[in-house]
Amino acid sequence: MSDEAGSSAPRKDTMMYEHWCEHAGCKKWGSLGFALGKEEPRWFCAEHQPEWKLKHA
Ligand SMILES: [Zn+2]
């Protein structure tokens, strides 16, 4: 076994922006982001995505 130790710098590409569903009590991953104007984007899961995302025909 040849362990090449020495350059074990922590990877930075795993620093994902964590955003969970903002729905109260929901622990799901907020994969859907919604932003109104310049407000901070809010994240919801597929179940709790806000209604205003839907387009009115
Ligand atoms: Zn949710």
N, CA, C, O and the ligand as a Tripos MOL2 file, in Angstrom:
@<TRIPOS>MOLECULE
protein
  229   227    58     0     0
PROTEIN
NO_CHARGES

@<TRIPOS>ATOM
      1 N           0.8550   -1.2090    0.0000 N.3       1 MET1
      2 CA          0.0000    0.0000    0.0000 C.3       1 MET1
      3 C           0.8780    1.2400    0.0000 C.2       1 MET1
      4 O           1.7990    1.3560    0.8080 O.2       1 MET1
      5 N           0.6010    2.1370   -0.8760 N.am      2 SER2
      6 CA          1.3840    3.3590   -0.9420 C.3       2 SER2
      7 C           0.4700    4.5630   -0.7610 C.2       2 SER2
      8 O          -0.2280    4.9900   -1.6800 O.2       2 SER2
      9 N           0.5010    5.0810    0.4320 N.am      3 ASP3
     10 CA         -0.3340    6.2390    0.7190 C.3       3 ASP3
     11 C           0.4170    7.5230    0.4290 C.2       3 ASP3
     12 O           1.4240    7.8190    1.0720 O.2       3 ASP3
     13 N          -0.0610    8.2730   -0.5220 N.am      4 GLU4
     14 CA          0.6120    9.5360   -0.8190 C.3       4 GLU4
     15 C          -0.0170   10.6580   -0.0030 C.2       4 GLU4
     16 O          -0.7730   11.4760   -0.5270 O.2       4 GLU4
     17 N           0.2960   10.6820    1.2480 N.am      5 ALA5
     18 CA         -0.2520   11.7330    2.0980 C.3       5 ALA5
     19 C           0.5170   13.0270    1.8830 C.2       5 ALA5
     20 O           1.6290   12.9990    1.3550 O.2       5 ALA5
     21 N          -0.0330   14.1200    2.2660 N.am      6 GLY6
     22 CA          0.6750   15.3830    2.0990 C.3       6 GLY6
     23 C          -0.2400   16.4400    1.5010 C.2       6 GLY6
     24 O          -0.2420   17.5840    1.9560 O.2       6 GLY6
     25 N          -1.0100   16.0760    0.4950 N.am      7 SER7
     26 CA         -1.8760   17.0690   -0.1340 C.3       7 SER7
     27 C          -3.3280   16.6640    0.0850 C.2       7 SER7
     28 O          -4.0670   16.3500   -0.8480 O.2       7 SER7
     29 N          -3.6940   16.6840    1.3340 N.am      8 SER8
     30 CA         -5.0580   16.3000    1.6640 C.3       8 SER8
     31 C          -5.8910   17.5310    1.9930 C.2       8 SER8
     32 O          -6.5380   17.6040    3.0380 O.2       8 SER8
     33 N          -5.8600   18.4840    1.0890 N.am      9 ALA9
     34 CA         -6.6360   19.7000    1.3190 C.3       9 ALA9
     35 C          -8.1200   19.4010    1.1540 C.2       9 ALA9
     36 O          -8.5230   18.6510    0.2650 O.2       9 ALA9
     37 N          -8.9130   19.9920    2.0150 N.am     10 PRO10
     38 CA        -10.3600   19.7560    1.9060 C.3      10 PRO10
     39 C         -10.9110   20.2730    0.5940 C.2      10 PRO10
     40 O         -10.5540   21.3570    0.1330 O.2      10 PRO10
     41 N         -11.7680   19.4930    0.0130 N.am     11 ARG11
     42 CA        -12.3440   19.9030   -1.2720 C.3      11 ARG11
     43 C         -13.3460   21.0230   -1.0670 C.2      11 ARG11
     44 O         -14.1450   21.0070   -0.1300 O.2      11 ARG11
     45 N         -13.2860   21.9600   -1.9330 N.am     12 LYS12
     46 CA        -14.1920   23.1090   -1.7870 C.3      12 LYS12
     47 C         -15.4200   22.9590   -2.6720 C.2      12 LYS12
     48 O         -16.4200   23.6550   -2.4920 O.2      12 LYS12
     49 N         -15.3340   22.0530   -3.6170 N.am     13 ASP13
     50 CA        -16.4520   21.9700   -4.5500 C.3      13 ASP13
     51 C         -17.6680   21.2890   -3.9170 C.2      13 ASP13
     52 O         -18.7170   21.1460   -4.5440 O.2      13 ASP13
     53 N         -17.4990   20.8780   -2.6740 N.am     14 THR14
     54 CA        -18.6600   20.2810   -2.0280 C.3      14 THR14
     55 C         -19.4610   21.3180   -1.2640 C.2      14 THR14
     56 O         -20.4490   20.9950   -0.6050 O.2      14 THR14
     57 N         -19.0300   22.5600   -1.3580 N.am     15 MET15
     58 CA        -19.7260   23.6140   -0.6300 C.3      15 MET15
     59 C         -20.9660   24.0420   -1.4000 C.2      15 MET15
     60 O         -21.0100   25.1180   -1.9970 O.2      15 MET15
     61 N         -21.9280   23.2140   -1.3740 N.am     16 MET16
     62 CA        -23.1720   23.5660   -2.0690 C.3      16 MET16
     63 C         -23.9970   24.4960   -1.1960 C.2      16 MET16
     64 O         -23.9260   24.4600    0.0320 O.2      16 MET16
     65 N         -24.7640   25.3080   -1.8530 N.am     17 TYR17
     66 CA        -25.6440   26.1960   -1.1250 C.3      17 TYR17
     67 C         -26.8310   25.3960   -0.6270 C.2      17 TYR17
     68 O         -27.6410   24.8890   -1.4040 O.2      17 TYR17
     69 N         -26.9110   25.2990    0.6670 N.am     18 GLU18
     70 CA        -27.9840   24.4620    1.2040 C.3      18 GLU18
     71 C         -29.2700   25.2480    1.3120 C.2      18 GLU18
     72 O         -29.3150   26.3240    1.9090 O.2      18 GLU18
     73 N         -30.2790   24.7100    0.7450 N.am     19 HIS19
     74 CA        -31.5900   25.3530    0.8560 C.3      19 HIS19
     75 C         -32.6530   24.2840    0.9630 C.2      19 HIS19
     76 O         -32.8200   23.4380    0.0850 O.2      19 HIS19
     77 N         -33.3550   24.3540    2.0570 N.am     20 TRP20
     78 CA        -34.3940   23.3810    2.2970 C.3      20 TRP20
     79 C         -35.7580   24.0290    2.1030 C.2      20 TRP20
     80 O         -35.9000   25.2520    2.1320 O.2      20 TRP20
     81 N         -36.7450   23.1800    1.9070 N.am     21 CYS21
     82 CA        -38.1010   23.6880    1.7180 C.3      21 CYS21
     83 C         -38.4810   24.5890    2.8810 C.2      21 CYS21
     84 O         -38.2950   24.2370    4.0460 O.2      21 CYS21
     85 N         -39.0150   25.7510    2.5500 N.am     22 GLU22
     86 CA        -39.3470   26.7180    3.5930 C.3      22 GLU22
     87 C         -40.7200   26.4630    4.1880 C.2      22 GLU22
     88 O         -41.1350   27.1520    5.1200 O.2      22 GLU22
     89 N         -41.4000   25.5100    3.6710 N.am     23 HIS23
     90 CA        -42.7060   25.2050    4.2190 C.3      23 HIS23
     91 C         -42.5530   24.7560    5.6650 C.2      23 HIS23
     92 O         -41.6730   23.9570    5.9870 O.2      23 HIS23
     93 N         -43.4080   25.2690    6.5260 N.am     24 ALA24
     94 CA        -43.2900   24.9690    7.9510 C.3      24 ALA24
     95 C         -43.4230   23.4750    8.1880 C.2      24 ALA24
     96 O         -44.4130   22.8460    7.8130 O.2      24 ALA24
     97 N         -42.4000   22.9300    8.8200 N.am     25 GLY25
     98 CA        -42.4510   21.5210    9.1820 C.3      25 GLY25
     99 C         -41.9400   20.5990    8.1100 C.2      25 GLY25
    100 O         -41.8040   19.3970    8.3380 O.2      25 GLY25
    101 N         -41.6560   21.1310    6.9560 N.am     26 CYS26
    102 CA        -41.1930   20.2940    5.8650 C.3      26 CYS26
    103 C         -39.6760   20.1540    5.9460 C.2      26 CYS26
    104 O         -38.9610   21.1410    6.1180 O.2      26 CYS26
    105 N         -39.2070   18.9570    5.8230 N.am     27 LYS27
    106 CA        -37.7650   18.7040    5.9270 C.3      27 LYS27
    107 C         -37.1920   18.2660    4.5910 C.2      27 LYS27
    108 O         -36.0970   17.7070    4.5170 O.2      27 LYS27
    109 N         -37.9430   18.5270    3.5520 N.am     28 LYS28
    110 CA        -37.4750   18.0880    2.2430 C.3      28 LYS28
    111 C         -36.4950   19.0860    1.6560 C.2      28 LYS28
    112 O         -36.3860   20.2320    2.0920 O.2      28 LYS28
    113 N         -35.8070   18.6120    0.6750 N.am     29 TRP29
    114 CA        -34.8520   19.4710   -0.0160 C.3      29 TRP29
    115 C         -35.6020   20.4240   -0.9250 C.2      29 TRP29
    116 O         -36.4440   20.0080   -1.7200 O.2      29 TRP29
    117 N         -35.2880   21.7210   -0.8000 N.am     30 GLY30
    118 CA        -35.9620   22.7120   -1.6220 C.3      30 GLY30
    119 C         -35.2830   22.8300   -2.9700 C.2      30 GLY30
    120 O         -34.3980   23.6610   -3.1710 O.2      30 GLY30
    121 N         -35.7000   22.0100   -3.8590 N.am     31 SER31
    122 CA        -35.0430   21.9730   -5.1700 C.3      31 SER31
    123 C         -35.5860   23.0540   -6.0910 C.2      31 SER31
    124 O         -35.0100   23.3330   -7.1430 O.2      31 SER31
    125 N         -36.6980   23.6600   -5.6900 N.am     32 LEU32
    126 CA        -37.3020   24.6670   -6.5590 C.3      32 LEU32
    127 C         -37.1460   26.0370   -5.9240 C.2      32 LEU32
    128 O         -37.6120   26.2680   -4.8080 O.2      32 LEU32
    129 N         -36.5020   26.9300   -6.6230 N.am     33 GLY33
    130 CA        -36.2860   28.2640   -6.0890 C.3      33 GLY33
    131 C         -37.2020   29.2670   -6.7630 C.2      33 GLY33
    132 O         -37.4020   29.2420   -7.9770 O.2      33 GLY33
    133 N         -37.7540   30.1500   -5.9440 N.am     34 PHE34
    134 CA        -38.6320   31.1710   -6.4890 C.3      34 PHE34
    135 C         -38.2000   32.5230   -5.9500 C.2      34 PHE34
    136 O         -37.9180   32.6710   -4.7610 O.2      34 PHE34
    137 N         -38.1530   33.4830   -6.8180 N.am     35 ALA35
    138 CA        -37.7510   34.8090   -6.3890 C.3      35 ALA35
    139 C         -38.6950   35.8330   -6.9970 C.2      35 ALA35
    140 O         -39.0260   35.8000   -8.1820 O.2      35 ALA35
    141 N         -39.1150   36.7540   -6.1160 N.am     36 LEU36
    142 CA        -39.9640   37.8320   -6.6030 C.3      36 LEU36
    143 C         -39.1340   39.1000   -6.6490 C.2      36 LEU36
    144 O         -38.7000   39.6040   -5.6130 O.2      36 LEU36
    145 N         -38.9180   39.6070   -7.8240 N.am     37 GLY37
    146 CA        -38.1430   40.8230   -7.9500 C.3      37 GLY37
    147 C         -36.7470   40.6510   -7.3870 C.2      37 GLY37
    148 O         -36.0310   39.7190   -7.7520 O.2      37 GLY37
    149 N         -36.3640   41.5520   -6.4980 N.am     38 LYS38
    150 CA        -35.0030   41.4920   -5.9580 C.3      38 LYS38
    151 C         -34.9560   40.7920   -4.6070 C.2      38 LYS38
    152 O         -33.9240   40.7840   -3.9350 O.2      38 LYS38
    153 N         -36.0620   40.2170   -4.2250 N.am     39 GLU39
    154 CA        -36.0490   39.5230   -2.9440 C.3      39 GLU39
    155 C         -35.2060   38.2720   -3.0290 C.2      39 GLU39
    156 O         -34.9350   37.7450   -4.1080 O.2      39 GLU39
    157 N         -34.8100   37.8230   -1.8860 N.am     40 GLU40
    158 CA        -34.0280   36.5930   -1.8480 C.3      40 GLU40
    159 C         -34.8810   35.4420   -2.3440 C.2      40 GLU40
    160 O         -36.0680   35.3470   -2.0330 O.2      40 GLU40
    161 N         -34.2690   34.5870   -3.1050 N.am     41 PRO41
    162 CA        -35.0200   33.4310   -3.5990 C.3      41 PRO41
    163 C         -35.4430   32.5450   -2.4480 C.2      41 PRO41
    164 O         -34.7070   32.3460   -1.4820 O.2      41 PRO41
    165 N         -36.6170   32.0330   -2.5720 N.am     42 ARG42
    166 CA        -37.1050   31.1200   -1.5480 C.3      42 ARG42
    167 C         -37.2010   29.7430   -2.1690 C.2      42 ARG42
    168 O         -37.4720   29.5800   -3.3590 O.2      42 ARG42
    169 N         -36.9720   28.7740   -1.3280 N.am     43 TRP43
    170 CA        -36.8560   27.4200   -1.8510 C.3      43 TRP43
    171 C         -37.9420   26.5360   -1.2940 C.2      43 TRP43
    172 O         -38.2650   26.5620   -0.1060 O.2      43 TRP43
    173 N         -38.4870   25.7600   -2.1910 N.am     44 PHE44
    174 CA        -39.5370   24.8380   -1.7840 C.3      44 PHE44
    175 C         -39.3430   23.5040   -2.4890 C.2      44 PHE44
    176 O         -38.6960   23.4090   -3.5330 O.2      44 PHE44
    177 N         -39.9170   22.4990   -1.8920 N.am     45 CYS45
    178 CA        -39.9070   21.2130   -2.5540 C.3      45 CYS45
    179 C         -41.0400   21.1910   -3.5760 C.2      45 CYS45
    180 O         -41.8120   22.1430   -3.6880 O.2      45 CYS45
    181 N         -41.1220   20.1250   -4.2940 N.am     46 ALA46
    182 CA        -42.1120   20.0580   -5.3590 C.3      46 ALA46
    183 C         -43.5390   20.1100   -4.8000 C.2      46 ALA46
    184 O         -44.4680   20.5590   -5.4710 O.2      46 ALA46
    185 N         -43.6880   19.6460   -3.5690 N.am     47 GLU47
    186 CA        -45.0360   19.5950   -3.0010 C.3      47 GLU47
    187 C         -45.5040   20.9570   -2.5390 C.2      47 GLU47
    188 O         -46.6960   21.2620   -2.5850 O.2      47 GLU47
    189 N         -44.5690   21.7720   -2.0960 N.am     48 HIS48
    190 CA        -44.9520   23.0300   -1.4630 C.3      48 HIS48
    191 C         -44.5910   24.2490   -2.2950 C.2      48 HIS48
    192 O         -44.5270   25.3640   -1.7760 O.2      48 HIS48
    193 N         -44.3620   24.0470   -3.5500 N.am     49 GLN49
    194 CA        -44.0360   25.2170   -4.3600 C.3      49 GLN49
    195 C         -45.2220   26.1830   -4.3560 C.2      49 GLN49
    196 O         -46.3750   25.7660   -4.4720 O.2      49 GLN49
    197 N         -44.9310   27.4460   -4.2240 N.am     50 PRO50
    198 CA        -45.9990   28.4430   -4.0950 C.3      50 PRO50
    199 C         -46.8780   28.4780   -5.3240 C.2      50 PRO50
    200 O         -46.4570   28.1690   -6.4390 O.2      50 PRO50
    201 N         -48.1060   28.8630   -5.0780 N.am     51 GLU51
    202 CA        -49.0750   28.8640   -6.1770 C.3      51 GLU51
    203 C         -48.7280   29.9020   -7.2240 C.2      51 GLU51
    204 O         -49.0390   29.7460   -8.4040 O.2      51 GLU51
    205 N         -48.0740   30.9700   -6.7720 N.am     52 TRP52
    206 CA        -47.8130   32.0520   -7.7300 C.3      52 TRP52
    207 C         -46.7820   31.6570   -8.7510 C.2      52 TRP52
    208 O         -46.4460   32.4190   -9.6580 O.2      52 TRP52
    209 N         -46.2920   30.4630   -8.5870 N.am     53 LYS53
    210 CA        -45.3900   29.9520   -9.6250 C.3      53 LYS53
    211 C         -46.1890   29.5590  -10.8630 C.2      53 LYS53
    212 O         -45.7130   29.6540  -11.9940 O.2      53 LYS53
    213 N         -47.4190   29.1140  -10.6130 N.am     54 LEU54
    214 CA        -48.2600   28.6640  -11.7160 C.3      54 LEU54
    215 C         -48.6990   29.8470  -12.5560 C.2      54 LEU54
    216 O         -49.0560   30.9050  -12.0380 O.2      54 LEU54
    217 N         -48.6670   29.6530  -13.8080 N.am     55 LYS55
    218 CA        -49.0770   30.7200  -14.7160 C.3      55 LYS55
    219 C         -50.5830   30.6250  -14.9790 C.2      55 LYS55
    220 O         -51.1450   29.5450  -15.1580 O.2      55 LYS55
    221 N         -51.1920   31.7780  -14.9930 N.am     56 HIS56
    222 CA        -52.6090   31.7960  -15.3120 C.3      56 HIS56
    223 C         -52.7910   31.8020  -16.8230 C.2      56 HIS56
    224 O         -52.2150   32.6180  -17.5430 O.2      56 HIS56
    225 N         -53.5850   30.8940  -17.2580 N.am     57 ALA57
    226 CA        -53.7870   30.7890  -18.7060 C.3      57 ALA57
    227 C         -54.5620   31.9970  -19.2210 C.2      57 ALA57
    228 O         -54.8320   32.0920  -20.4190 O.2      57 ALA57
    229 ZN        -41.9210   21.0770    1.2610 Zn       58 ZN58
@<TRIPOS>BOND
     1     1     2 1
     2     2     3 1
     3     3     4 2
     4     3     5 am
     5     5     6 1
     6     6     7 1
     7     7     8 2
     8     7     9 am
     9     9    10 1
    10    10    11 1
    11    11    12 2
    12    11    13 am
    13    13    14 1
    14    14    15 1
    15    15    16 2
    16    15    17 am
    17    17    18 1
    18    18    19 1
    19    19    20 2
    20    19    21 am
    21    21    22 1
    22    22    23 1
    23    23    24 2
    24    23    25 am
    25    25    26 1
    26    26    27 1
    27    27    28 2
    28    27    29 am
    29    29    30 1
    30    30    31 1
    31    31    32 2
    32    31    33 am
    33    33    34 1
    34    34    35 1
    35    35    36 2
    36    35    37 am
    37    37    38 1
    38    38    39 1
    39    39    40 2
    40    39    41 am
    41    41    42 1
    42    42    43 1
    43    43    44 2
    44    43    45 am
    45    45    46 1
    46    46    47 1
    47    47    48 2
    48    47    49 am
    49    49    50 1
    50    50    51 1
    51    51    52 2
    52    51    53 am
    53    53    54 1
    54    54    55 1
    55    55    56 2
    56    55    57 am
    57    57    58 1
    58    58    59 1
    59    59    60 2
    60    59    61 am
    61    61    62 1
    62    62    63 1
    63    63    64 2
    64    63    65 am
    65    65    66 1
    66    66    67 1
    67    67    68 2
    68    67    69 am
    69    69    70 1
    70    70    71 1
    71    71    72 2
    72    71    73 am
    73    73    74 1
    74    74    75 1
    75    75    76 2
    76    75    77 am
    77    77    78 1
    78    78    79 1
    79    79    80 2
    80    79    81 am
    81    81    82 1
    82    82    83 1
    83    83    84 2
    84    83    85 am
    85    85    86 1
    86    86    87 1
    87    87    88 2
    88    87    89 am
    89    89    90 1
    90    90    91 1
    91    91    92 2
    92    91    93 am
    93    93    94 1
    94    94    95 1
    95    95    96 2
    96    95    97 am
    97    97    98 1
    98    98    99 1
    99    99   100 2
   100    99   101 am
   101   101   102 1
   102   102   103 1
   103   103   104 2
   104   103   105 am
   105   105   106 1
   106   106   107 1
   107   107   108 2
   108   107   109 am
   109   109   110 1
   110   110   111 1
   111   111   112 2
   112   111   113 am
   113   113   114 1
   114   114   115 1
   115   115   116 2
   116   115   117 am
   117   117   118 1
   118   118   119 1
   119   119   120 2
   120   119   121 am
   121   121   122 1
   122   122   123 1
   123   123   124 2
   124   123   125 am
   125   125   126 1
   126   126   127 1
   127   127   128 2
   128   127   129 am
   129   129   130 1
   130   130   131 1
   131   131   132 2
   132   131   133 am
   133   133   134 1
   134   134   135 1
   135   135   136 2
   136   135   137 am
   137   137   138 1
   138   138   139 1
   139   139   140 2
   140   139   141 am
   141   141   142 1
   142   142   143 1
   143   143   144 2
   144   143   145 am
   145   145   146 1
   146   146   147 1
   147   147   148 2
   148   147   149 am
   149   149   150 1
   150   150   151 1
   151   151   152 2
   152   151   153 am
   153   153   154 1
   154   154   155 1
   155   155   156 2
   156   155   157 am
   157   157   158 1
   158   158   159 1
   159   159   160 2
   160   159   161 am
   161   161   162 1
   162   162   163 1
   163   163   164 2
   164   163   165 am
   165   165   166 1
   166   166   167 1
   167   167   168 2
   168   167   169 am
   169   169   170 1
   170   170   171 1
   171   171   172 2
   172   171   173 am
   173   173   174 1
   174   174   175 1
   175   175   176 2
   176   175   177 am
   177   177   178 1
   178   178   179 1
   179   179   180 2
   180   179   181 am
   181   181   182 1
   182   182   183 1
   183   183   184 2
   184   183   185 am
   185   185   186 1
   186   186   187 1
   187   187   188 2
   188   187   189 am
   189   189   190 1
   190   190   191 1
   191   191   192 2
   192   191   193 am
   193   193   194 1
   194   194   195 1
   195   195   196 2
   196   195   197 am
   197   197   198 1
   198   198   199 1
   199   199   200 2
   200   199   201 am
   201   201   202 1
   202   202   203 1
   203   203   204 2
   204   203   205 am
   205   205   206 1
   206   206   207 1
   207   207   208 2
   208   207   209 am
   209   209   210 1
   210   210   211 1
   211   211   212 2
   212   211   213 am
   213   213   214 1
   214   214   215 1
   215   215   216 2
   216   215   217 am
   217   217   218 1
   218   218   219 1
   219   219   220 2
   220   219   221 am
   221   221   222 1
   222   222   223 1
   223   223   224 2
   224   223   225 am
   225   225   226 1
   226   226   227 1
   227   227   228 2
@<TRIPOS>SUBSTRUCTURE
     1 MET1         2 RESIDUE 1 A MET
     2 SER2         6 RESIDUE 1 A SER
     3 ASP3        10 RESIDUE 1 A ASP
     4 GLU4        14 RESIDUE 1 A GLU
     5 ALA5        18 RESIDUE 1 A ALA
     6 GLY6        22 RESIDUE 1 A GLY
     7 SER7        26 RESIDUE 1 A SER
     8 SER8        30 RESIDUE 1 A SER
     9 ALA9        34 RESIDUE 1 A ALA
    10 PRO10       38 RESIDUE 1 A PRO
    11 ARG11       42 RESIDUE 1 A ARG
    12 LYS12       46 RESIDUE 1 A LYS
    13 ASP13       50 RESIDUE 1 A ASP
    14 THR14       54 RESIDUE 1 A THR
    15 MET15       58 RESIDUE 1 A MET
    16 MET16       62 RESIDUE 1 A MET
    17 TYR17       66 RESIDUE 1 A TYR
    18 GLU18       70 RESIDUE 1 A GLU
    19 HIS19       74 RESIDUE 1 A HIS
    20 TRP20       78 RESIDUE 1 A TRP
    21 CYS21       82 RESIDUE 1 A CYS
    22 GLU22       86 RESIDUE 1 A GLU
    23 HIS23       90 RESIDUE 1 A HIS
    24 ALA24       94 RESIDUE 1 A ALA
    25 GLY25       98 RESIDUE 1 A GLY
    26 CYS26      102 RESIDUE 1 A CYS
    27 LYS27      106 RESIDUE 1 A LYS
    28 LYS28      110 RESIDUE 1 A LYS
    29 TRP29      114 RESIDUE 1 A TRP
    30 GLY30      118 RESIDUE 1 A GLY
    31 SER31      122 RESIDUE 1 A SER
    32 LEU32      126 RESIDUE 1 A LEU
    33 GLY33      130 RESIDUE 1 A GLY
    34 PHE34      134 RESIDUE 1 A PHE
    35 ALA35      138 RESIDUE 1 A ALA
    36 LEU36      142 RESIDUE 1 A LEU
    37 GLY37      146 RESIDUE 1 A GLY
    38 LYS38      150 RESIDUE 1 A LYS
    39 GLU39      154 RESIDUE 1 A GLU
    40 GLU40      158 RESIDUE 1 A GLU
    41 PRO41      162 RESIDUE 1 A PRO
    42 ARG42      166 RESIDUE 1 A ARG
    43 TRP43      170 RESIDUE 1 A TRP
    44 PHE44      174 RESIDUE 1 A PHE
    45 CYS45      178 RESIDUE 1 A CYS
    46 ALA46      182 RESIDUE 1 A ALA
    47 GLU47      186 RESIDUE 1 A GLU
    48 HIS48      190 RESIDUE 1 A HIS
    49 GLN49      194 RESIDUE 1 A GLN
    50 PRO50      198 RESIDUE 1 A PRO
    51 GLU51      202 RESIDUE 1 A GLU
    52 TRP52      206 RESIDUE 1 A TRP
    53 LYS53      210 RESIDUE 1 A LYS
    54 LEU54      214 RESIDUE 1 A LEU
    55 LYS55      218 RESIDUE 1 A LYS
    56 HIS56      222 RESIDUE 1 A HIS
    57 ALA57      226 RESIDUE 1 A ALA
    58 ZN58       229 GROUP 0 **** ****
